[in-house]
Amino acid sequence: MKRRSLPPLAELARPEEKLAGLRIDGKCNTRSRMSFYTGIGIHSLMPDGSLGPETEVRGLPDGAKINFVTWSNDGKHLAFSVRFEEEESSSSKLRVWVADVETGMARPLFQSPDIYLNAVFDNYVWVDNSTLLVCTIPLSRGDPPKKPLVPSGPKIQSNEQKTIVQVRTFQDLLKDEYDEDLFDYYATSQLVLASLDGKVKEVGSPAIYTSLDPSPDEKYILISSIHRPYSFIVPCGRFPKKVDLWTADGNFVRELCDLPLAEDIPIASNSVRNGMRSLNWRADKPSTLYWAETQDGGDAKVEVSPRDIVYTQPAEPQEGEEPEILHKLDLRYGGISWCDDSLALVYESWYKTRRTRTWVISPGSKDVSPRILFDRSSEDVYSDPGSPMLRRTSTGNYVIAKLRKENDDATYLLLNGNGATPEGDTPFLDLFDINTGSKERIWESDKEKYYESVVALLSDQKEGDIHINDLKILTSKESKTENTQYYIQSWPDKKLCQITDFPHPYPQLASLQKEMIRYERKDGVQLTATLYLPPGYDPSKDGPLPCLVWSYPGEFKSKDAAGQVRGSPNEFAGIGPTSALLWLARRFAILSGPTIPIIGEGDEEANDRYVEQLVASAEAAVEEVIQRGVAHPNKIAVGGHSYGAFMTANLLAHAPHLFCCGIARSGAYNRTLTPFGFQNEDRTLWEATNTYVEMSPFMSANRIKKPILLIHGEEDNNPGTLTMQSDRFFNALKGHGALCRLVILPFESHGYSARESIMHVLWETDRWLQKHCVSNTSEVSADIGKSKDGEGKEVTDIENKAVAASGGGGAELADDIESGQFHSKPRSLM
């Protein structure tokens, strides 16, 4: 996939509609701010394991913007959407194209130029190797509704039934009847079955279809949709949801569920929607459904056993045939990995205790009792056995891969793990006997210089069990200074074949120095961080450097878990557009991701000692870099994004003896504006008033005497980090004469994407560091561990401070699932 680097700000400036938690580009009828690819290259994998020459997808219009690229199950075709610039900063609507993989020739799927893709929700799916089901803009749709000059009446919300409804501070919600009509206008699709030979057939009535999921045998399709009544307080992910079963040729079979509006899902972790959820096809069966139903009403605070029940049922059950209970769980259901009738793995977990369990079940044998395979803490990375590798089937589904050895009847799985150790991660592949639990390590990453990991299993040309001698895997390999490359490794001789040769993305920093360091907090908690030093730096000759500490706090249930090492010293230094590592080019020492654990053991809530633990962790980190002689005590700056910005402001308020200045991007600073929980805090402001107030740097704005740079996107849509958080914090700081600066980036959201914004953020940050860190001559660190003039002591006597509560609550991490967006796990960029 080929792409450009950073978009111009003009693209972000395009008009967008903010509706039901989504941002919609009305011109294109898709989500706004959508990146795109500029080209597609296809390579065949040669018999010797090498990569063949590139076949470029051609026949596209000039300036084509490509999205939603999907393979047909047989791998012979690609489908993707195409749009292009029509006029200045304006793109066309999306059209579906298909390309022949062998020749690379591409063409529009629809011969009619009037059929456009509706990509607000799910857009299209391969029903079989020659047919796609496409969400299109209804041909009968007219112009968008016009906003009435005078509203029909006042906006009214009522709770006369005295229902308890606690919601976080969701953004971009519907506000009135006009918004509801506009949401209907842009989100409504007409489903169309289109075959590669040009046949087109409209199926069903126009509706707001949110997902399309064909059965493995290609005979049925699960169709999800949302409908009125809508809500003004929650995003569309909680609107009434209907799931129907259709035949593959578009005929209605039956309704599976119609869930009501879910405004009242409790804010406690592991609370869920009531009714059928996670409704999917069994990957190992032609057309069998399974789903979970909560037994606690969706409220995690309700004690009940079982808590979740997993059901299964054929697509078309016999008359009177009830759903069959597959498994009962006492924790919260977390999904199933299917293999066959003799084996499936069921996952459950509970956030409050960090407990996670994996069950072995035999779906086809009622007389075989389920048994626990793994029962452990999700925080204990050292005990993580890994996850089973999945094999792709001919229908494009993924099932657990079973392996066999010569003259051996045992059933083996492949467990792919991170291999966390006190020396760092050493990924592995274990041959695991599912019945005896015995393991044989058949592959392990290099430990000395490289970091390697298993990306995918490639032994999927044949159905059924894989013989160990036919095993083939895709791996990645990188080092501190060498970019990630991909390899294919084949058994039995474990021959390695490199298939990529990506150049170093920033050769100026190719010889940077990287070290994973360990040190101890004063309460005995072991901490880790990654220390980066500029190319060619020698502390004995060059002396201490200015230092930038960049981090993000994490919450743990135990000191042991907080002290475990995560990551590898041999990973390649990925540098994102606004990464702190860029300041290596300015001869800074960078302390990246020092562990800032906020620990709540037993019944203790982690946030009740947030400030105390935050300061102790920062003191330990600063003391370590000073003792190593790499950081100048008076030239240590601190920074972070989102919850890291919240951390930065708190450290300047409560540990001014440590840092000379701070940089806080897209943060929230007043927790009373998020009264129904934030991050992983699920108590309300009224249940934990002191905690909310003590944690809020806004309440300690009068204590911040060190220079602080606040940066925020003007259109931040992340729950909890409204742009006004930075506005109000800046005014509080200014009202107390603090040295501060506020930068609001036009059109930017929680993260920053436009070239102009990125370059400006770098300029602002560099100016701040040069002025208040590099040039700092004032004494910062009089005595590590003691607060200067008592300023660093934990806040006391806050109980009497007034709590001005307004607004709703929100988490610093955007909940993409609420809006129906799902992302694959990104590689770690700073």
C-alpha positions in Angstrom: 0.0 0.0 0.0 1.5 3.3 -1.0 0.7 6.5 0.8 1.8 10.1 1.1 3.2 11.5 4.4 1.2 14.3 6.1 -2.1 15.9 4.8 -2.4 19.6 4.3 -4.5 21.5 6.8 -7.0 22.4 4.0 -8.2 18.8 4.1 -9.0 19.0 7.8 -10.8 22.3 7.1 -13.4 20.7 4.9 -16.9 20.9 6.3 -18.0 18.0 8.5 -21.2 17.1 10.3 -20.8 16.1 14.0 -23.6 13.5 14.5 -24.2 10.8 17.1 -20.5 10.5 18.1 -19.3 10.5 14.4 -17.8 13.1 12.2 -19.1 12.8 8.7 -17.9 14.3 5.4 -21.1 15.1 3.7 -19.5 15.7 0.3 -18.0 12.1 0.3 -20.6 10.5 2.5 -17.9 8.9 4.6 -16.2 9.5 7.9 -14.3 12.8 7.8 -10.5 13.2 8.3 -10.0 9.8 6.5 -6.5 9.1 5.3 -6.0 7.2 2.1 -3.6 5.2 -0.1 -2.2 6.5 -3.4 -1.4 3.1 -5.0 -1.4 -0.7 -4.5 1.5 -3.0 -5.4 1.0 -6.8 -5.6 3.9 -9.3 -5.2 3.7 -13.1 -5.7 5.5 -15.2 -3.2 8.0 -17.3 -5.2 8.5 -21.1 -4.6 11.9 -20.3 -3.0 10.3 -18.0 -0.5 11.4 -14.7 -2.1 9.2 -11.9 -3.2 8.4 -11.7 -6.9 8.4 -8.5 -8.9 5.7 -5.9 -8.2 2.5 -5.9 -10.2 1.1 -2.4 -9.9 -2.7 -1.9 -9.8 -3.4 0.3 -12.8 -6.3 1.8 -14.7 -7.2 4.1 -11.8 -8.0 7.8 -12.4 -5.2 10.3 -11.8 -5.0 11.4 -8.1 -7.1 8.4 -7.0 -7.6 8.2 -3.2 -7.9 4.5 -2.2 -9.6 3.0 0.9 -11.1 -0.2 2.3 -8.9 -2.6 0.4 -10.1 -6.2 0.7 -9.2 -9.6 -0.9 -11.8 -12.0 -2.3 -11.5 -15.3 -0.4 -9.8 -17.0 -3.3 -7.2 -14.2 -3.6 -7.9 -13.6 -7.2 -9.5 -10.1 -6.9 -9.1 -7.0 -4.7 -12.0 -4.6 -4.0 -11.4 -1.1 -2.8 -13.0 2.4 -2.9 -11.8 5.2 -5.0 -12.4 9.0 -4.7 -10.5 11.9 -6.3 -10.1 15.6 -6.1 -12.9 17.5 -7.8 -12.0 21.0 -7.0 -9.9 22.8 -4.4 -9.8 20.7 -1.2 -12.9 18.8 -2.2 -13.2 15.1 -2.9 -15.8 13.2 -4.9 -18.1 10.5 -3.5 -16.6 7.0 -3.2 -17.0 4.4 -5.9 -16.3 0.7 -5.6 -13.5 -0.7 -7.8 -12.2 -4.2 -8.3 -8.8 -5.3 -9.6 -7.6 -8.5 -11.1 -4.7 -9.7 -8.9 -2.9 -11.5 -11.7 -2.8 -8.6 -14.2 -3.3 -5.6 -11.9 -6.0 -4.2 -14.1 -8.7 -2.3 -12.1 -12.2 -1.2 -13.1 -15.3 0.2 -11.5 -17.6 -2.5 -10.0 -20.8 -0.7 -11.2 -21.3 0.3 -14.8 -23.7 3.1 -13.8 -21.9 6.2 -12.7 -24.7 7.1 -10.3 -24.1 4.3 -7.7 -21.9 5.6 -4.9 -20.6 3.9 -1.7 -22.1 4.9 1.7 -19.1 4.5 3.9 -20.4 6.0 7.2 -20.6 2.5 8.7 -19.8 -0.8 7.1 -19.3 -0.4 3.4 -19.1 -3.7 1.5 -18.2 -7.3 1.9 -17.4 -10.3 -0.4 -20.4 -12.6 -0.2 -18.5 -15.1 -2.4 -15.6 -15.0 -4.8 -17.6 -13.1 -7.5 -20.2 -11.2 -5.5 -20.1 -8.2 -3.2 -22.8 -6.8 -0.9 -22.5 -3.0 -1.0 -23.9 -0.2 1.1 -24.8 2.4 -1.4 -26.3 5.9 -1.2 -30.0 5.4 -2.1 -30.7 6.6 -5.7 -33.9 8.3 -4.5 -32.1 10.4 -1.9 -32.5 14.2 -2.5 -30.7 17.1 -0.9 -29.9 17.1 2.8 -32.5 18.5 5.1 -32.3 22.3 5.7 -31.9 23.6 9.3 -35.1 25.5 10.1 -34.6 29.2 10.8 -36.9 28.9 13.8 -37.0 25.7 15.8 -40.3 24.0 16.4 -39.9 24.4 20.1 -37.4 24.2 23.0 -34.9 21.4 23.5 -36.3 19.2 26.3 -34.7 16.3 28.1 -36.6 14.7 30.9 -36.0 12.1 33.7 -39.4 12.0 35.3 -39.1 8.2 35.7 -36.1 8.8 38.0 -33.9 6.5 36.1 -30.2 6.4 37.1 -28.3 7.3 33.9 -24.5 8.0 34.3 -22.6 8.7 31.1 -19.1 9.9 30.4 -18.5 13.1 28.4 -19.1 11.8 24.9 -18.5 14.3 22.1 -20.3 15.2 18.9 -23.7 14.0 20.0 -27.0 14.6 18.4 -28.5 17.9 19.7 -32.0 18.3 18.2 -34.5 16.9 15.7 -32.7 18.5 12.8 -29.5 16.5 13.8 -31.6 13.4 13.9 -32.9 14.0 10.4 -29.3 14.8 9.2 -28.0 11.6 10.7 -30.7 9.6 9.0 -29.9 11.3 5.7 -26.1 10.5 5.7 -26.2 7.1 7.4 -29.1 5.5 5.5 -27.9 2.9 2.9 -29.5 0.8 0.2 -27.9 -2.6 0.1 -26.9 -3.8 -3.4 -25.7 -7.2 -4.5 -23.2 -6.7 -7.3 -21.4 -9.5 -9.2 -18.1 -9.1 -11.1 -19.9 -9.9 -14.4 -22.0 -6.7 -14.0 -25.3 -8.0 -12.5 -26.8 -5.6 -9.9 -29.7 -6.2 -7.6 -31.1 -4.0 -4.8 -32.0 -6.0 -1.7 -33.9 -5.0 1.4 -35.2 -1.5 2.2 -33.0 1.5 2.9 -31.9 1.5 6.5 -28.9 2.5 8.7 -26.9 -0.8 8.2 -23.9 -0.9 10.5 -22.4 -4.3 9.7 -22.6 -7.1 7.1 -21.2 -10.5 7.9 -21.6 -13.5 5.5 -21.6 -17.1 6.9 -18.6 -19.3 6.2 -20.6 -21.4 3.8 -21.7 -18.2 1.9 -25.4 -19.1 2.3 -26.4 -16.4 4.9 -25.6 -12.9 5.9 -25.9 -11.3 9.4 -27.2 -7.8 8.9 -27.0 -5.3 11.8 -28.8 -2.0 11.7 -29.6 0.9 14.1 -32.9 2.7 14.3 -34.9 5.3 16.3 -35.5 6.4 19.0 -32.1 8.1 19.1 -30.4 9.7 22.1 -28.9 13.1 22.9 -26.6 11.8 25.6 -24.9 8.7 24.1 -23.3 8.0 20.7 -24.8 5.8 18.0 -23.0 2.6 19.3 -25.7 2.6 22.0 -28.8 3.4 19.8 -31.4 0.7 19.3 -29.8 -2.2 17.4 -31.4 -4.8 15.3 -29.7 -8.0 13.9 -31.4 -9.9 11.1 -30.5 -13.1 9.2 -30.8 -12.9 5.4 -30.0 -15.4 2.7 -27.0 -14.6 0.6 -29.3 -13.6 -2.3 -30.9 -10.9 0.0 -34.1 -12.6 1.3 -35.1 -12.0 4.9 -35.0 -15.2 7.1 -35.6 -14.1 10.7 -34.9 -11.4 13.3 -32.3 -12.4 15.8 -32.7 -9.5 18.2 -33.8 -5.9 18.5 -32.0 -4.3 21.4 -33.5 -1.1 23.0 -31.6 2.2 23.4 -28.8 1.7 26.0 -28.4 5.0 27.8 -28.1 3.4 31.2 -25.0 1.1 30.8 -23.3 1.6 34.2 -19.9 3.3 34.2 -18.2 0.5 36.2 -15.5 -1.4 34.3 -16.8 -4.6 32.7 -20.4 -3.3 32.5 -22.0 -4.1 29.2 -25.2 -3.8 27.2 -28.1 -6.1 28.2 -29.4 -8.7 25.8 -27.6 -10.6 23.0 -24.1 -9.3 22.3 -21.0 -10.4 20.3 -23.3 -12.2 17.8 -21.0 -14.0 15.3 -20.6 -17.0 13.1 -18.7 -20.0 14.3 -15.5 -19.9 12.2 -15.3 -23.7 12.0 -18.9 -24.4 11.0 -20.8 -23.7 7.7 -23.6 -21.5 9.3 -23.8 -21.7 13.1 -24.4 -18.7 15.3 -23.1 -18.0 18.8 -23.5 -15.0 21.2 -23.3 -14.0 24.9 -26.0 -12.8 27.2 -25.3 -11.1 30.5 -27.0 -12.4 33.7 -26.2 -9.4 35.8 -28.3 -6.9 33.8 -25.0 -5.6 32.4 -24.0 -4.1 35.7 -20.6 -5.2 36.9 -21.4 -4.2 40.5 -24.1 -6.9 40.7 -22.8 -10.1 42.2 -24.3 -13.1 40.3 -23.2 -16.6 39.1 -23.0 -17.2 36.3 -22.3 -13.6 35.0 -22.4 -14.4 31.3 -23.9 -17.3 29.3 -22.7 -18.2 25.8 -25.3 -19.6 23.5 -25.2 -21.3 20.1 -27.8 -22.1 17.4 -28.0 -23.1 13.8 -28.8 -20.3 11.3 -32.2 -21.9 10.6 -33.2 -24.0 13.7 -35.9 -26.6 13.6 -39.3 -25.5 14.8 -39.2 -25.2 18.6 -35.4 -25.7 18.8 -34.1 -23.5 21.6 -30.6 -22.0 21.6 -28.1 -24.4 23.2 -26.0 -23.3 26.2 -22.4 -23.6 25.2 -20.7 -22.3 28.3 -21.3 -20.4 31.6 -18.9 -17.8 32.9 -18.4 -16.1 36.2 -16.2 -13.3 34.8 -17.0 -11.2 31.8 -17.0 -13.0 28.4 -14.2 -12.0 26.1 -14.6 -14.1 23.0 -13.9 -17.6 21.5 -11.2 -19.1 19.4 -12.7 -21.9 17.4 -11.0 -25.0 16.1 -13.4 -27.9 15.6 -16.1 -29.9 17.4 -13.4 -31.3 19.8 -11.8 -28.0 20.7 -12.5 -24.3 21.3 -11.0 -21.8 23.7 -13.3 -19.5 25.6 -11.9 -16.3 27.2 -13.2 -14.4 30.3 -11.7 -11.6 32.4 -12.4 -9.1 35.2 -10.7 -5.7 35.2 -11.1 -4.9 38.9 -9.0 -8.0 39.9 -7.1 -8.2 36.6 -8.0 -11.9 36.5 -8.2 -13.6 33.1 -9.1 -17.2 32.4 -9.0 -19.4 29.3 -11.3 -22.5 29.1 -11.0 -25.5 26.9 -14.4 -26.8 25.7 -15.5 -29.5 23.3 -18.4 -27.8 21.4 -19.6 -31.1 19.9 -19.4 -33.3 23.0 -21.8 -32.6 25.8 -20.2 -35.3 27.9 -16.8 -33.6 28.0 -16.6 -31.2 30.8 -15.1 -27.7 30.2 -11.7 -27.2 32.0 -9.6 -24.2 32.8 -6.4 -24.0 30.7 -5.0 -20.8 32.0 -6.0 -18.8 35.1 -3.7 -15.8 35.8 -3.4 -12.1 36.2 -3.5 -10.0 33.0 -0.9 -7.7 34.7 1.6 -10.6 35.2 3.3 -10.4 31.8 6.1 -12.9 33.0 3.5 -15.7 33.2 1.8 -15.0 29.9 1.8 -18.4 28.0 1.0 -16.7 24.7 -2.0 -17.0 22.3 -2.9 -19.8 19.9 -2.0 -19.1 16.3 -4.8 -19.2 13.9 -5.0 -20.8 10.4 -6.9 -19.1 7.6 -9.5 -21.4 6.0 -10.6 -21.4 2.4 -13.7 -19.4 3.4 -11.5 -16.6 4.8 -12.2 -17.4 8.4 -9.6 -18.1 11.1 -9.5 -21.2 13.3 -7.0 -22.5 15.8 -4.2 -24.3 13.9 -3.6 -27.9 15.1 -0.2 -29.4 14.5 1.0 -33.0 14.4 4.3 -34.7 14.5 5.5 -37.9 12.9 4.4 -41.1 14.9 2.7 -38.9 17.5 -1.0 -38.9 18.2 -0.9 -35.8 20.5 -2.9 -32.6 19.7 -0.5 -29.6 19.5 -1.3 -25.9 19.3 1.2 -23.1 18.5 1.4 -20.6 21.3 2.8 -17.2 20.1 4.0 -15.2 23.1 5.9 -11.9 23.9 8.2 -13.8 26.3 8.5 -11.0 28.8 11.5 -11.4 31.2 13.4 -9.1 33.6 15.8 -8.6 30.7 13.1 -7.6 28.2 10.8 -9.3 25.8 12.0 -12.4 23.9 9.1 -13.5 21.7 8.7 -17.3 21.2 6.7 -20.0 19.5 5.8 -23.0 21.6 4.4 -26.4 20.5 1.8 -26.9 23.2 0.1 -30.2 24.0 -3.4 -29.2 24.8 -4.1 -32.3 26.8 -0.9 -32.6 29.0 0.2 -29.0 29.0 3.7 -29.9 28.0 5.6 -27.4 25.8 8.4 -27.5 23.4 10.0 -24.2 22.2 10.4 -24.5 18.5 11.3 -20.8 17.8 12.6 -18.0 19.8 13.8 -14.4 19.1 17.5 -13.5 19.1 18.3 -11.9 22.5 21.7 -10.3 21.9 21.2 -7.8 19.1 17.8 -8.3 17.5 14.1 -8.3 18.4 12.1 -10.8 16.3 8.4 -11.7 16.5 6.0 -14.0 14.7 3.6 -12.0 12.6 1.5 -14.7 11.0 1.1 -18.4 10.1 1.5 -19.0 6.4 0.8 -22.8 6.4 -2.8 -22.4 5.2 -2.7 -23.8 1.6 -4.3 -27.1 2.8 -7.2 -27.6 5.1 -6.8 -29.7 8.3 -3.9 -30.3 10.7 -0.5 -29.0 9.8 2.5 -31.3 9.9 5.4 -29.8 11.8 7.6 -30.3 8.7 5.2 -28.1 6.6 5.2 -25.2 9.1 5.8 -21.8 7.5 5.7 -18.5 9.4 6.1 -14.8 8.6 8.4 -13.1 11.1 9.7 -9.6 11.7 13.2 -8.6 12.7 14.7 -5.3 14.0 17.4 -3.9 16.2 18.0 -0.6 18.0 19.4 0.9 14.8 18.0 -1.4 12.0 14.5 -0.9 10.6 12.0 -3.7 10.8 12.2 -6.2 8.0 10.0 -9.2 7.2 11.1 -12.8 6.7 9.6 -16.2 5.8 10.8 -19.1 7.8 10.1 -22.7 6.7 10.4 -26.0 8.5 12.0 -28.6 8.8 15.3 -26.8 8.1 14.1 -23.4 9.4 15.4 -21.8 6.3 15.0 -18.0 6.6 14.2 -15.8 3.5 14.1 -12.0 3.7 11.2 -10.5 1.7 11.5 -6.8 2.5 14.4 -4.3 2.4 13.0 -1.1 3.8 15.5 1.8 4.1 16.3 3.5 7.4 13.5 6.2 7.7 15.8 8.7 9.5 19.5 8.1 8.7 20.5 11.2 10.7 19.6 9.3 13.9 20.7 5.8 12.7 23.4 5.5 15.3 21.3 6.8 18.3 22.0 5.0 21.6 19.2 3.1 23.3 19.2 1.4 26.7 16.5 -0.1 28.8 17.2 1.0 32.4 15.9 -0.2 35.8 15.8 1.7 39.0 13.8 1.7 42.3 11.1 3.9 43.8 11.5 4.8 47.4 8.7 2.4 48.4 10.6 -0.5 46.8 8.7 -0.6 43.5 11.0 -1.6 40.6 10.7 0.8 37.7 11.9 0.7 34.1 12.4 3.3 31.3 14.1 3.5 27.9 17.0 6.0 27.8 17.9 7.4 24.4 21.1 9.3 23.8 22.2 11.2 20.7 24.5 9.6 18.1 28.2 9.8 19.2 27.5 11.0 22.7 30.0 10.1 25.4 29.0 11.2 29.0 32.6 11.2 30.2 33.7 13.6 27.4 30.5 15.6 26.7 29.1 15.9 30.2 25.4 15.9 31.2 22.8 16.9 28.6 19.4 18.7 28.7 16.8 15.9 29.2 13.2 15.5 28.1 11.1 13.0 30.2 8.1 11.8 28.2 5.6 9.4 29.7 2.0 8.2 30.4 0.8 6.8 33.8 -0.5 3.3 34.1 -2.6 1.6 36.8 -1.7 -1.7 38.5 -3.1 -3.9 41.2 0.2 -5.0 42.6 3.8 -3.7 43.1 5.2 -6.9 41.5 3.2 -6.4 38.3 4.2 -2.7 38.2 7.8 -3.6 38.4 7.8 -6.1 35.5 9.8 -5.2 32.4 7.7 -4.6 29.3 9.2 -4.2 25.8 12.7 -5.0 24.5 15.9 -3.1 24.5 16.5 -4.3 20.9 13.3 -2.8 19.4 13.8 -0.3 16.6 13.2 3.3 17.7 10.0 4.3 15.9 9.8 8.0 15.6 6.4 9.5 14.9 5.6 13.0 13.6 5.7 14.7 17.0 7.8 12.1 18.9 10.0 13.2 21.8 12.9 11.3 20.1 13.2 14.0 17.5 15.0 16.1 20.1 17.9 13.6 19.9 18.8 15.7 16.9 19.0 18.7 19.3 21.4 16.7 21.5 18.9 16.0 24.2 18.8 12.9 26.4 15.3 11.4 26.1 13.8 9.3 29.0 10.9 7.6 27.2 8.0 5.9 28.9 9.4 5.7 32.4 7.0 3.5 34.4 4.6 5.8 36.3 2.7 3.1 38.1 -0.4 4.1 40.1 -0.9 1.1 42.3 -4.1 0.2 44.2 -3.5 -3.1 46.1 -6.4 -5.1 47.6 -9.4 -2.9 48.1 -7.4 0.3 47.8 -8.3 2.4 44.8 -5.2 3.4 42.8 -6.2 7.0 42.4 -6.5 7.6 46.2 -2.7 8.0 46.3 -2.2 9.3 42.8 -0.2 12.4 43.5 2.0 10.7 46.1 2.9 7.8 43.7 3.3 10.1 40.7 5.8 12.3 42.5 7.7 9.3 43.9 8.0 7.7 40.4 9.2 11.0 38.9 11.8 11.5 41.7 13.2 8.0 41.1 13.5 8.6 37.3 15.1 12.0 37.7 17.5 10.7 40.3 18.5 7.9 38.0 19.4 10.0 34.9 21.3 12.5 37.1 23.3 9.7 38.8 24.2 8.3 35.4 25.7 11.7 34.5 23.6 12.0 31.3 21.1 14.7 32.5 21.9 18.1 33.8 19.9 18.5 37.1 18.7 22.0 36.2 17.7 21.1 32.6 15.1 18.3 32.9 11.8 18.9 31.1 8.7 16.8 31.4 5.9 16.2 28.8 3.1 14.0 27.7 -0.1 13.7 25.6 -3.6 13.2 26.9 -3.3 11.4 30.3 0.4 12.2 30.0 -0.5 15.9 29.8 -2.5 15.5 33.0 0.5 13.9 34.6 2.8 16.7 33.4 0.6 19.4 34.9 0.4 17.5 38.2 4.2 17.1 38.3 4.8 20.8 37.8 2.3 21.5 40.6 3.5 18.9 43.1 7.1 18.3 42.1 8.6 21.6 41.0 11.9 20.6 42.5 12.3 18.1 39.7 11.6 19.9 36.4 12.5 23.2 34.7 9.4 23.3 32.4 6.6 21.2 31.0 4.8 20.4 27.7 1.2 19.2 28.0 -0.7 18.2 24.8 -4.4 17.5 24.6 -4.9 17.0 28.3 -7.7 17.2 30.8 -6.9 19.2 34.0 -10.1 19.5 36.0 -11.6 16.1 36.9 -14.8 17.7 38.2 -15.7 18.3 34.5 -15.7 14.5 34.1 -17.8 13.6 37.1 -18.9 10.1 36.0 -15.5 8.6 35.7 -12.3 9.1 33.7 -9.5 6.8 32.4 -10.0 3.7 34.6 -11.7 5.5 37.5 -15.2 4.2 37.8 -16.3 6.0 41.0 -18.3 9.2 40.5 -17.2 12.7 41.7 -19.8 12.4 44.5 -18.4 9.0 45.6 -14.8 10.1 45.6 -14.8 13.9 45.9 -11.4 14.3 47.6 -9.8 12.0 44.9 -11.2 14.0 42.0 -10.1 17.3 43.6 -6.7 16.2 44.7 -5.9 14.7 41.3 -6.9 17.9 39.4 -4.0 20.2 38.6 -6.6 22.9 37.9 -7.2 23.0 41.6 -3.5 23.5 42.2 -3.0 26.1 39.4 -1.7 28.5 42.1 1.2 26.2 42.8 2.5 25.9 39.3 5.5 28.2 39.0 7.5 26.5 36.3 6.9 27.3 32.6 4.2 25.2 31.0 3.3 24.9 27.3 -0.3 23.8 26.6 -1.2 22.5 23.2 -4.7 21.3 22.2 -6.6 20.5 19.0 -9.5 22.9 18.5 -11.9 20.0 17.6 -10.9 17.4 20.2 -13.6 14.7 20.1 -12.0 12.4 22.7 -14.3 11.8 25.8 -12.9 13.8 28.7 -10.3 16.0 27.0 -12.6 18.7 25.7 -10.6 21.7 24.3 -12.1 23.9 27.0 -10.0 21.9 29.5 -6.9 23.6 28.2 -8.7 27.0 27.9 -9.8 27.0 31.5 -6.5 25.7 32.8 -4.6 28.4 30.9 -6.9 31.1 32.4 -6.4 29.7 35.9 -2.6 29.7 35.4 -2.6 33.2 33.9 -4.8 34.4 36.8 -2.0 33.4 39.2 0.8 34.9 37.1 2.2 31.6 35.9 4.6 31.5 32.9 2.4 29.7 30.4 1.5 29.5 26.8 -1.6 28.1 25.1 -1.6 26.9 21.5 -5.0 25.9 19.9 -4.5 24.1 16.6 -7.3 24.8 14.1 -9.4 21.9 12.9 -7.2 19.3 14.8 -8.7 16.6 17.0 -7.2 14.6 19.9 -4.1 13.7 17.9 -2.6 16.0 15.3 -2.4 15.1 11.6 -2.0 18.1 9.3 1.5 19.0 8.1 1.1 22.6 9.2 0.0 21.5 12.7 2.8 19.0 13.1 5.4 21.5 12.1 4.0 24.1 14.4 3.8 21.7 17.3 7.5 20.9 16.7 8.4 24.6 16.5 6.5 25.5 19.7 8.0 22.6 21.6 11.5 23.3 20.3 11.2 27.0 21.2 10.0 26.1 24.7 12.8 23.6 25.3 15.5 25.9 24.0 14.2 28.9 26.1 13.2 27.2 29.3 15.4 24.0 29.4 18.6 24.4 27.4 19.0 28.0 28.5 17.8 27.5 32.1 20.3 28.8 34.6 18.1 28.7 37.7 18.5 26.0 40.3 15.9 23.3 39.9 16.9 20.3 41.9 18.0 21.4 45.4 17.5 18.0 46.8 15.9 15.0 45.2 13.3 13.6 47.5 12.7 16.8 49.3 10.3 19.5 48.0 11.7 22.9 47.5 10.1 25.2 50.1 7.6 22.4 50.7 6.0 22.9 47.3 6.4 19.2 46.4 4.5 17.8 49.4 1.3 15.9 48.7 -1.7 18.2 48.8 -3.3 18.4 52.2 -6.3 20.4 53.4 -8.0 20.1 50.0 -11.2 18.8 51.6 -12.5 22.3 52.1 -12.0 23.4 48.5 -15.2 24.0 46.6 -16.1 21.4 44.0 -17.5 23.1 40.9 -19.0 20.2 39.1 -20.4 20.6 35.6 -20.4 18.6 32.4 -20.1 14.9 32.0 -17.3 12.3 32.4 -14.9 10.8 29.9 -11.9 8.6 29.4 -8.6 9.8 28.1 -8.5 6.9 25.7 -11.1 7.3 22.9 -13.6 4.5 23.0 -13.7 3.7 19.3 -16.1 0.8 19.8 -18.8 3.2 20.9 -18.8 4.7 17.5 -18.4 1.4 15.6 -14.8 1.9 14.7 -12.4 -0.9 15.2 -8.6 -0.7 14.7 -6.0 -3.3 14.5 -3.3 -3.1 17.1 -0.8 -0.4 16.0 2.9 -0.8 16.3 4.3 1.1 19.2 5.2 4.7 18.1 6.4 7.1 20.8 
